[in-house]
Amino acid sequence: MNYGSYRYTRAEIDLNKLSYNVNKLKEKLSSHTKFMAVIKADAYGHGAVEIGKHLEQLNVDYLAVAVLDEAMELREAGITSPILLLSPIEPDTIPVAIEHDIAVTVYSKDIASAVYHHAERMQKNVIVHLKIDSGMGRIGVRNKEDALMLCQTLKSDFIHIEGIYTHFAEAENLEDPTYTKKQYERFIAIVEDLKHRGLDFDITHCCNTAAALAYPEYHLDMIRTGISLFGYHPDETMTKTIDLKPIMTIVTHAAFIKDVEAGESIGYGRSFITSKPSKIATILLGYADGIPRELSNRWYLNRKNEKAPIIGRICMDQLMVDVTDIEGFSKDNELVYIGDPAEGYPSIYTMADMSDSFHYEILCGIGKRIPRVYIKNDTVEVKQNYLLD
Ligand SMILES: Cc1ncc(COP(=O)(O)O)c(C=O)c1O
C-alpha cells in the first residue's frame, strides 16, 4: 500500500547495472553455455520479482531459487522462465512444483521416490536435476552407485532428468585450487559413469560465480551465478577477474537533526558521549533493517567522500550519525549506507569484516521494510517520488 511517496530511507536498484553485470558475465561464456541466474533469498535482498522480470527480459536461460515459496512468488508475478529449486523440497509440496513447472533438485532416495510417486499420480511431466555432493557436504549423493539408484528410482515417462550438478565449497580460494579440482574430478567421474550406462543429461553444471570466473574450463553446459548479478565478487580477492557494478544504493535523508553540547550521551547504554558541541542526525535505519549492530561506533554513512560516523548503539529502527563536520548538512542531503565504491562509497567487504559478517549476509539481511525503488533507463521520474518537495 502506498501511504505517500516520500520515505526517509530507500534502496535504489539500478536495473541498467544489472544488465551490465549480466553482459559482462556472458562475455566470459562460450556460445553453448547457458546462464542460470540465482535469485534466492529475494534476489540477495534486491527483490526477486523485479529482478526476475528484468532477467527474463534479458533472456537468461534459467532462474534458480532455494525454496518453493520463492519459486511460487515468481510464477505468481507472471514469470514463465524455467526455475530450479536448489534446496531440499518438502515432499508433500512436490505436487505444487509439478503443477507450476518448477524443476526440483533430487538428492536422496526419499525425495526421488516422492517425486516418482507424485509424477505418476498426477500423470504430469516433471523436470529434475540430480545433486551430487562432491565435497560441499550439504546435500547430494556421494558416489556413482547412489547416483544410479536415483536414476532408477526416477524412471517414469513423466520424469525428465534434465540436469546433474554439484556445488563447490571454496572455488574462491585462488591460492589453492586443490580441493576445487578434486570436487570437479569426483563430479565428472560420476557423470561419466552414468553416461557409460546410457544416462545422459541435457545440462551438466557446477559453477557458482567464483568457479565461473576462476575456472572457465568447468563451465560445462551452464553456470549458476548469484552474487555477481548484483555487482559483487564472491571474495574481495576476485575483484580483478571481472568488472561489476553494485546495483543497489541505500540512500537516506535525516529524519531529525539536533545540536547538542559537549558531554551529552547518545543512544542505549550511553556508549557515546559527545566530546564537543555536535550536530547529530537521526536516521531511519536500524538492526531490524539489517544494519549490523556491531557497526555501532565503528562505521559511517557517507555523502560521497564525506563521512557521517555512526555514534552510539544502533537501535532496532534508528541510528544516529555525527554530521558536525559536513558543512551545511540538512535534511535535503542524502547519506548513503551501501553504494558503489566507484561512486565514492565505502567498501561493503570492509564493512562486512568490521561486523564479523559476510557481504552476502549483509545484502540478504536488508530488511523488507526498506522500499526498493527500481531504476531503468531514464531514472529521474522514479527517483523524484522520493525526494523532498
Ligand atoms: C547451489 C548453488 N549454486 C549457485 C549459487 C550461487 O552462488 P554465488 O552467489 O556465489 O554465485 C548458490 C549460492 O549460494 C548455491 O547455493
The ligand as a MOL file (V3000), in Angstrom:
LIG
                    3D

  0  0  0     0  0            999 V3000
M  V30 BEGIN CTAB
M  V30 COUNTS 16 16 0 0 0
M  V30 BEGIN ATOM
M  V30 1 C 23.7350 -24.4440 -5.2770 0
M  V30 2 C 24.1240 -23.0310 -5.5160 0
M  V30 3 N 24.5280 -22.6610 -6.7490 0
M  V30 4 C 24.8830 -21.3960 -7.0230 0
M  V30 5 C 24.8820 -20.4220 -6.0540 0
M  V30 6 C 25.3180 -19.0170 -6.4070 0
M  V30 7 O 26.4870 -18.6800 -5.7380 0
M  V30 8 P 27.1540 -17.2550 -5.9370 0
M  V30 9 O 26.2100 -16.2670 -5.3600 0
M  V30 10 O 28.4170 -17.3270 -5.1590 0
M  V30 11 O 27.3400 -17.0630 -7.3970 0
M  V30 12 C 24.4860 -20.7580 -4.7560 0
M  V30 13 C 24.5180 -19.7360 -3.7130 0
M  V30 14 O 24.8060 -19.9330 -2.5860 0
M  V30 15 C 24.1050 -22.1010 -4.4780 0
M  V30 16 O 23.7230 -22.4690 -3.2520 0
M  V30 END ATOM
M  V30 BEGIN BOND
M  V30 1 1 1 2
M  V30 2 1 2 3
M  V30 3 2 2 15
M  V30 4 2 3 4
M  V30 5 1 4 5
M  V30 6 1 5 6
M  V30 7 2 5 12
M  V30 8 1 6 7
M  V30 9 1 7 8
M  V30 10 2 8 9
M  V30 11 1 8 10
M  V30 12 1 8 11
M  V30 13 1 12 13
M  V30 14 1 12 15
M  V30 15 2 13 14
M  V30 16 1 15 16
M  V30 END BOND
M  V30 END CTAB
M  END
